[in-house]
Every structure is written in structure tokens, then in C-alpha cells.
């Protein structure tokens, strides 16, 4: 209290610097961890997209492309899959102009919830309801066994599997859909005029979980949203599919340097044949992105330790200087029976007050900041960095306290009481 009233500016400055140090340490780690969160667990080596953008318009509530989009052909992809070192290619079919149609009687509560989540009203085509924002997954017949589902499905030709993320928790509400048919329709331009392709497909099952596919023990594919899984041959024969728009290439762990160079060459050759396409080496992208945020974290931690060391030194000097100016008082207390350990209790109590007040201030700011800012991890994850910063601050200040303690232990009561001439 005496320090607060006699030197309020110095007291407040010390508190603010300690608070600033712990906040710098916490938020630089927050920035680094949150920005690198998206790369965690990502194992794909290359990402390719055949076109950056395309235009479309609506006709009879169907999406019609202004011109045919550029796509990677099935032949190109199969050739790439056979390249040495390739483990798996996650292929996104270009089916943005394909719509899914269902009869009114097939619209279950969970499907209805999906429709009104994406649209404000039903859209129809030939008295059938259009399911909005459907993503399609095409698999070869042998790949169906690798889908993570409650049961296995055979003979997928002419059939589809629906993954609906919305579940109204009504048991067996979608059982009635199994065995019914939905319609996939595509309206597109040709030199001779508008053409339409459509295919009636049997529903195998409806699953209320994200789509998961196990490519290997180390690589699992997960897709969110309303997913329709169908056989590749069925899509090709029906005219609904004419190529892939996006490719994610996963490589083997033991891929040789020679195979890496060859794969890199094949990927760039494929991308070069498509104007406006994009190819990204994910591994290099992660490395470059990590460098930026790791560098920021290092700078933040350096600033934290520099400010902390300077603060610990200034607090130690301040307490020691007070001891020097008031040592005759301490000498009188010692002569009346106070021990040197009692003096150190007061010294460490003052250090504790600095830490406690700064911690209360910084934890308030930290809580407000973390609640307001978007975060990828639970709040407990970030608070461990805050607690670590407080622990480091306490350690540095305790070291300063023991420096004062060792100085006091070397002096006698007479040295405390002696007046300097």
C-alpha cells in the first residue's frame, strides 16, 4: 500500500508491463495455432482445379451453364492414378449443372429441414421437388466397400447412397426411401439447341452422418453437406458427368525422390493443358504458411521474454533500493527480534502483489479477447499458454527475490544500523 501511494506511476507501469507480457505470449500463440489449424492432419500432396470460375443461369429452376466447363477427363485421371508413388486421388466430379429431383411423398422431415436451410421455399421441375446444394461423389464398383457405413452394399449400378447431415432423431423416418427412385437431371446447351439428360436411380439407403471414405490406413476422406454417392459408369452412361473439376492427390509415405520428380512433372503437364487451371503443391504451401506464423510466434515470444526480463530487473532494483533507503528501520526491527526470514516474507509478498494484480488485469483482457475472437480450439487450449506465461513471470520475479535474499543474509544487524558518514 505504501508503494502504491508513494510511487503510483511506477507501480502501475510495472503492472501494465507484466500484463502486456503475458497477453503478448498468449495471443501470438493464439494467432499461430489458429492460422495453422486448417493444415492439421492434411496429407494430400497436390491440389488441382481445372477452372477458376464459370457462369450459369437458371432455366425452369434448373442450372444451365453458359458454356461447357473445362474438366479433367476420366482417361487423364486414370493415367495419373497409375503414376508411381500415387496412393489415392480424391476426385470431385463437375456436376454443378446436375439437379436432384424427388417426389413430394419422399420428402422426409430431415430432407425438408435441409431444403429450408438452403432455400426459403420449394423449387420444382415437372412437379418434382429440387433438392438444393447437393454434392456428388462418384466411385468405381470396387471402391464402395471402402465407404464407412453401417453395412456394405453390392451391385451399385443404377443406385445411389444418400448422406444427409440433418437428423431429426426420428427413428426409421428414412426407411421408406430405400427402394424408391430419385431423378438426376441435367439441362445443357448444344449447337443444335438445348438438350436434357436424366436418370432415375434407386435409393440404397439414407445415412445421417458425414460421408467418410477410407482410402488406406493412413488416409481417410471426409465430406460434409448433402452427398449423393453413385457409380461412375452409371453417371457416364447417363450423360450427367463429363469430367472432374478438382483433384486431390495423396502420395505414398515411401515415395522415392525419382517418383516425386516424375509425379511433379506429370501434374504440371496435366495442368498446363487447361487454361485458367490451378495447381498447388500442398506440402510446400503448408511449409511456406507455417514459416510466416512461426516467425510471428518467435517474435512475440522474444518480445515477451525481453519485456519480462527488464521488468523483473526493474522490480528487483526497486525493492532493493527501498531496502537500501530503509535499512536502518529494518535494522531496528531485527534488533527487536524480527528475523531476516520475516523481512523476506515482506519482499516476496510485494512481488506476489505485483503478479496477482497484473494477472487479474491480463486475464480479464484475455477472456474478453478470446470470447470475441473466432477460435478453432476450446478456450482451455489457449488458457494453458496464459498460465504458462504467468508461471514464467513468477519464476523470474522469484529469482530476483532470492538475489535480494542472498544480499540480506550476508549482512549483520550492525551493518543495518550503521550510519554512512
Secondary structure by P-SEA (a helix, b strand, c coil): cccccccaaaaaaaaaaaaaaaaaaaaaaaaaaaaacccccccccbbbbcccbbbbbbcccbbbbccbbbbbcaaaaaaaaacccccccccccccccbbbbbccccccaaaaaaaaacccccccccccccccbbbbbbbcccccccccccccccccccbbbbbbcccccccccccccccbbbbbbbbbcccccbbbbbbbbbbcccccccccccccccbbbbbbcbbbbbbaaaaaaacccccccbbbbbbbccccaaaaaaaaaaaaaaaaacccbbbbaaaaaaaaaaaaaaaaaaaaaaaaaaaaaaaaaaaaaaaaaaaaacaaaaaaaaaacccaaaaaaaaaaaaaaaaaaaaaaaaaaaaaaaaaccccccaaaaaaaaaaaaaaaaaaaaaaaaaaaaaaaaccccccccccc
